[in-house]
Amino acid sequence: MITLGFEINRTMRFFYYLIIYPLSRLPWAMAYALSTFLYYTLYKILRYRVGIVNKNLRNSFPEKSNAEIRDIRRKFYRHFCDVMVESLKMQSITKEELAERQKVTNPEIVDHIFEQGRGLIVASGHYNNWEYVATGINPWFKHQTLGIYHQFKNKWLEKKMLETRGVTGMVLVSRKAVREGFFEKNKAPYAIFFGVDQSPTIAKKVYWTTFLNQETAVAFGAEKYAKERDYPVIFADTKKVKRGHYEMTIRILTENPKDLPHGAITEMHTKALEEQIKRDPVYWLWSHKRWKRKRKAGE
């Protein structure tokens, strides 16, 4: 088993340094040419997850015509391939370049929360380039941004992920470290990121609501952390300015999480995400199997 693990790591390193890292150094014009090639390959030829995308769009927008659904689908794949090459570029991007490509329009709106010594819960979804949002906004905040992640079985892959995500100073903490008391030992006012549109297929504690016209299980983590730590909750509302450039506008959902009834915070961030998607549906991750989990009796 040790020998097999060594061989897998060696193969991954070889693939990374021979293909992935050199591709990440491509000029942006060539990177977007690669995106166009991927678009025709994945969408036009391989029809990658087209059935899933169609189903998600039709269930979410029953009022739209077939022509409107096709137009959203086509533009989604264009954007999806852009996100793929932009994420590839993150393997060698500098923090200065990322700060130019991922901006925050109103970071001062949470300065008073930092000055109170309170942390933040940042709710966001797989919208626009979510990798840029999570990785690129640390320099814009007085808070130290933080992400909680599942540990990888492959430690080399985990190391590369930590390097990439931490390029602008974001702290990444494993779930194991959280269980072992990370937040009890570290009292800094963190801005903790939560991807609130993940499909919670394993989690026992979920909140059921209606999202994009469908009964949907929503992970309860953001609300749980907000109430346990009395952290205000903000929503990362992002817009695509142009190819490879994004802007995030902060929306404060609540500064008093403990005053709200059960489920209210989850409803707030789910509704905020839904409004964002409806405003411009092209930029959400429609190829994701978001509605895999179905409500069981008694849930």
N, C-alpha and C positions, 0 to 999 in steps of 0.2 A: 504493500500500500504506500509506503514511504517513497519507493522508487517510482511508482505511478504518479504520485503527487509531484515529484521532482520533474518528471517528463512533461506533465501538463504545464507546470510553471515555465519550463524552458521553452515550450512551444508558444505559450502566450507572450513571453518576452520577445521571442523571435518575431512573431506576428506584429506585436506592438511597435518595435523599433524599426522593422523593415517596411511596414505598410502604414499603420495608424499614425505614428508620429510624423513621418515625412509628409503624409497627406495633410496633416494639421498645419503644416508650414506653407501650404499653397497660398498664393495671393488670393484676395477675396474674389476677384473676377473669375479666377480659375475654379475656386471653391463653388461658386454659384453655377458655373458651367457643369460641374459635377452634379450639383443639385438637379439641374435640368435633365441630365442623363438618368439620374435616379428616378425622376418623375416618370419619364417615358418607360423605364424598365419596370418599376414597381406597379404603376397604375395602368399604363397602356398595354403592357405585355403580360406581366405576371398576375395582374389584377389582385394585388396584395390586400387581403381583408376587405375587399369591396362589398361583399355580402354583409359583413358586420357594420361597415360604415352606412350602407343603405338602410339597414334595419334601424340603427340608432337614429339616423336623421328622420326617417319616416315616423317613428314612434314619438320623437321629440317635437316634430313640426307637422302634425297631421293636416294643418291648414294650407301647407305649401304645395304647389303644383309639382308634377314630375320634372318639368324644366327647371324650376327653382332648386329642387333637390339635386339634380345633376350639376347645376352651376356651383352650388355650395361644395359638393363632393369633389369636383375638379379643382377648385381653388384650395380646398383643404389639402389635397395631395401635393399641390405646388408648395404650400406653406410647410407641410410636414417634411418634405425633402429639404427645404431650407433649414428647418430646425435640426435635421440630422447632420448637415454639414457644419452648421454653426456650433453644434455640440462637439463635432470632431475638431473644429478649430480651437475649442477650449483646452485641448491637450497642450497647446503652446501659447495661448493668449496671455498677454500681460495684464496686470491689474489696471494699468492706465488705459489700455485699449478697451477693456471690458467696461470701465467707468464711462467711456464715451458712448458705448453701445447700449448700456442699461442705465437709465437715469431715473431719478425719483423727483417728481415735480414739487412735492410739499413735505419734505422730511421734518421741517420745523413743527409740524402739527402734533408731534409726539414728544417734543423736547421737554414739555412740562411734566410728562409722565416719567421721563428719565430723571429729572431733577427731584422728583418725589421718591426716587430710589426704587421705583416699581418696574417690573419687567413687562413684556408684551407677548401676546399670542398673535402671530401673523398667519392669517388664513389665506391660502391661495389654491389655485387649481392648475391643471395641466392645460394652460391657456397661453397663447403666444409662445415665447421661448421660456418655459418654466425653469430651465437650467440657468439661464441668464438672471432671472428674477432672484432665485435662491442664492446664487453664487455672487452676483454682482452688486448687491445693494448694501453690503456691510460698510463701505466708505461713506455712505449717505446718512447713516444712522449714528446717533450718539450711543445707542444701545449696542452691545456686542451681539451680533446675530449668531444663531445656533440652530443646528439641525440634529435630529435624533434619527439614527439609522440602525438597520439590522446588520449585525456582523456577517461578513462574508466567510464562507468556508475556505476560499482561496485568499490567503493573506497578501499575496502580491497584488491581486486585483483590488483588494481593500485599500492597500497603500496608495495605488494610483488614483483611486476615487477620492481619497482624503486629500491628496495633493491638488487635484483639479478643483474640487469644491472649496478648498481653502485658499485659493489664489488671492482673494482680496481680504482674507482674514476671518472668514466664517469659521466658527468652531463646530466640529462634528463630534457627537457623543453617542456611543453605542447604547442600545437598550439595556444591555447588561450593566454598564456603568451607571445608568439612571436607577436601575433597581438596587444597585449597591450604594446609593446615596449621593450621587453627583451633586444634585441641587441643594442638598443639606450641607455639603462641604464647600460649595461655591455659591456665594450669595450675591454675585454681581447681577445687575438688572439686565437680564438677557432678553433678546427678541427671538422667541422660539417659533420656527417655521412648521406649519402643518399643511400637507397636501390634502385638502378636505374632499377631493373627489375620487380618492382611491376606492376600489371596490373591497369592502371589508369581508372577504370570504371566510376568514378564519376567526376574526374577533368575535368574542361572545357578546360583548356589550355594544350594541348599535342603536341608532335612533331611526325609526321609520318615518318617512315623510314623502311628499310628492315633489319630484324634481323633473323638470322637462316633461310634464304630462305622464310620468311613470312612477309607480310606487318604488321607492328607493331606500336602501339601507345606507345610512351615513355613519362613518366612524365617529365615536364619541370623544376621541382624545383631546381635541381642541377645547371643547367645553369643560372636560374633566380637569385639564391642567389650569385653565383660566380660573375655575372656582376654587381649586385646591390652593392656588398661589395668589389669588385675588389679582390676577393680571388682566388689564384691559385687553380687548380684542380688536384688532384692526384687519381690514381686508385689503389685499394687494390687487388693485384694479389696474390692469396693464393694457396698453395700446401699442400697436405696431406703427411706428412713425414712418419707416421705410424698411427696405430689405436689410435685415441685420441690426436694426436700431429700434429700441423699445423704451417706453416710458411707463413708470408706475406712479399712480396716484393713490395715496393712502386714504382709506375711508375708515373712520373710527366707528365701530359697531356698538361698543359699550365700554365705559370706563368703570362700571360697577357690576362685575359679573355675579357677585354673591347676592345681589338684590333681585336677580332674575329667576323665574321659575324654571324647573327642569325642561330642557329641550329648547328654550328660547334662543340661546346662543347658537345652537346647531341650526335652527331655523334661519337665523340672521345670516350666517355665512353661506348657507345653502342658497338662500334667496339672492344674496349679492352675486354669487357665482352664476346663478341662472340669468340674472339681469345682464351680466357681462356677456354671456354666451348669446343671448337673444339679440343683443346690440350688434354683434358681428359674429355669427356662428362659424365662420371659416376657420377661426384660430383655436378651437378646442380640439382635444385629442379624440376624434370620433372613431378611430380604429381600436380604442380601448374597450374591452368587454365590461363596461361599467355596471350592467344590470345582471350579472351572473347570479347574484344571491337573491333568492326568492323567500318571501316571508313564510315561516313555518307556523303551524298551529301553536298558539300561546305566546308568540312573539309580539 
